[in-house]
Amino acid sequence: MECVCHFSTRVSKRRNNLRKRFLSFAQDYLQEAVGLLVLFDLDETLLDSLEAWLQAYLKVPETAGLPEEEIITSFFVRSEAAFERNGITDLNAFYSTLFNALKEGGRVKVMENAEETVAQLKKEGHKLGVVTSRNKSVARLHCPQSLLDKLDVFVDRDDARPKPAPDGILKAYELAGVAASQAVFVGDHSHDLQCAKAAGVPFFFFRHADDKFQKHLKLDAAVSFSDFRELPGLVQRPQGR
């Protein structure tokens, strides 16, 4: 009788182990089948917009005489000290003038190989989205419709607090109906990395061929790529998965 009980216990343990392994396999399979939510920053990630923004700032009276380096390091991240230093007190008027200058510039284009990569990720079953700190009207201004049509979610400054706050990413996977464990974020700035960390999602750093915008950033710890054609392979094996 004792042998029978011992054998029964062993069978029960083996059955439980098999059940756990099956559930783990099923969970991994379903996650793979459903795909991930791949979120992108917009400016200087999906869109090659640096020169357009610089030219726009140089057309605004308050920033017309500033060096490009100061515009990049201070105004691209909305430094309050920079506004005060340059006598900018009416932010609404300043940004209205800036956005009008940007609209007239027309120098923005989709980053090389980005649209093809977005199409490939979509074909592989991933959901796609944008999380940007720009206002809605400006954020969508230079996005071609062919790119917008492939996006499942588009979260901007009008929808959530801007980066580095995690609100945009949290809002994006809420809208997409996925868990944080199924999302990744692709960006080109330290604010993007901070946003991803705060939201608890893996981050992929897009390194520019021209480091004019990124030379002051220290993101060596981030998984990086410099050609969008590399991204699908990285998305299949995000860190910590």
N, C-alpha and C positions, 0 to 999 in steps of 0.2 A: 504493500500500500504506500509505503514511504517513497519507493522508487517511482511509482506512478505519479505521485504528487510532485516529486522533483522534476520528472519529465514534463508534466503539465505546466509547471512554472517556467521551464526553459522555452517551451513552445510559445507560451504567452508573451515572454520577453522578446522572443524573435519576431512574433507577429507585430508587437508594438514598434519594434525597431524598423520593420519593413514599412509599417504604416507611416512613421515619421519620415522615412526616406522618400516614400511615394509623395507625401504632401509637400515636402521640400522641392522635389522634382516638378510637381504640378505647378507650384507657385512660380518657380523659375521659368517654366515653359510658358505659363500664361503671361508673365511679365514680358518675356521675349516676344510673344505673339502680339501683345497689345502695343509694344513699343514704348519709347520714352517720350517725354515732353522736352523738346530741345528749344531752349529759350535763347534769344540773341539780344545783345545790345544793338543799337541802331547806328549812331554816328561812329565812323571809323572802325566798325565791325562789318555790318552788312553794307553800309554805305560809305563810299570814299568821299568824305565831306570836309576834311580839314581845311583845304585851301579855300573852299567856299565860305566857311565860317570866318577864317582869317580876313578875307577880303571884305566880308560884311562888317566885321568889327572896325576895320580901317576906314569905313565909310561913315561911321557914327562919330559925331564931333568929340564926344568925351573920350573915345579910345583911338582916335585917328592917328595920333602921334606916338603911340606906344610900340615898343619892340614886340615882335611876334612871340618871343619867349615869355614875356609877361602876360600877354593875352592868353597863351596856352595854360600857364601855370596858375593864373589868378582868376580869369574870367570864365574859362571853360568849366571850372568847378564852383562858380558863383561865390567867390571869396568876398565876405562882407567888408573886410579890410580894404580890398581893392576898390570897391564901390566908394567907400569913404575917402580913400586916398585920391581918387580922381573926381571927387565932387559930384558923384551920382546919387541923388536923393530920391528921384522919382523913377523907380524901377520899371513901372508899367510903361512910362513914356520911353525909357531907354530901350526896353526890349521890343516895343512896338516899332521903333526906328530900326533896330537891328534886324528884326524879322522881315521888314519891308526890303531892307538892303539884301538880305539873303534870297528873298523871292526873285529879286531883279538879277541876281548873280548868275543863277543857272549853271553852276559848275559841278554839281553833285552827280555822281554816277554810282552804280552798284559796284561793290568791291569785286575785283577779278576772281572768277570762278565761284563766287558766292551763290548766284542764282542757280547755277547748275547743281551745286552741292545741296541747296535747299530742296530742289526737285528730287534729287536722289534720296535724301532723307525721308521725304514725303512718300516716295515710292516704296521705301523699306518699311513703312508702317508707323513711322514716328509722327507724333503731333508736333506742331511748330508754333512758335510765338515770338513776339518782340516785347522787351521791357526797356523802356527809354525814359530818361528824365526830361525830355522835351515836351512841350505842350502839344496837344492833339493836332492842331492845324499845321504846325511847323513839322511835327514828326512825320506826318503822312505826305508832306508837300512834295518830296523828291522820290518817294517810293513808287516804282513802276507798278501798275496794276497787276502785271504778271507775277510780281513778288507778293503783293498783298493777298492775291487769290490763294496762295499756298499756305497762308498763316491761319492757324486756328484761334489764336488770341493775340490781341495787340493792347498792351497796357502802357499808358503814358502818364505824364505828370498830372493830368486832370483826373486820373483814376486812382492814383495811390501816391504816397509820399515818395519823393525822388530818392535815387540811390545816393549814399550807401545804405539807406534804410532798406530792409528786406521786403517792404510792403508790396512792391511791384511783382516780385516773384511769387509771394504768397497769393496775391490776387490772381496771377496767371494760372497757377495750378488749381486754384479754386474754380476759375472759369472753365478750365479744360477738363475738370472732373478727374484729376489724377492725384496720387499721393506724392509727398515730397520725395519719397524714395524712387520715384519714377521720373524725376526732373533733373536736368543739367542746365548750366548757364554758360554761355559763350560771350566773352567780352574782351575789351582791350585796355582797361584802365583799372587802377587800384580800387576805385569806387565799385566797379563791377565785382571784383574779388571780395571786397568787404560785404557787399550785398549778398553774394552767394553763400559766404560763410555764415552770415546772420540767418539766412533762410535754411541752412543745413543741406545745401545741394552741391554736387561736384561742380568745379569751375574749370573751363578751358580758356587759356589766354591766347588771343590772336596777336602775334607779333608782326608789326609792320616792317616792310622792307626798308622804308625810310623811318628812322627813329626820331624825327623832329618832335613828334608828339609824345613819344614814350621814353626818351632818354633819361628822364628824371624819375621814372618808375622803377621800383625794385620788386619784381614779381618772380624771382628765380624759382621759388618753391612751387609755383603753379605749373600744371601740365600745359605745355604750349605747342602751338603750330604756327607756321608762317604761310601756308598755302591751304586754301579752303578744301582742296581735294584730299587733304589728310584727315579732315574732320570725321567723315563717316566711320573710319577705322577706330578712331578714339572713342566715339560715342558708343561703339559696341562693347567697349571694356572700360567704362569710367572707373576712376579710382574708388576704392572702398566698396566695390560691388562684388 
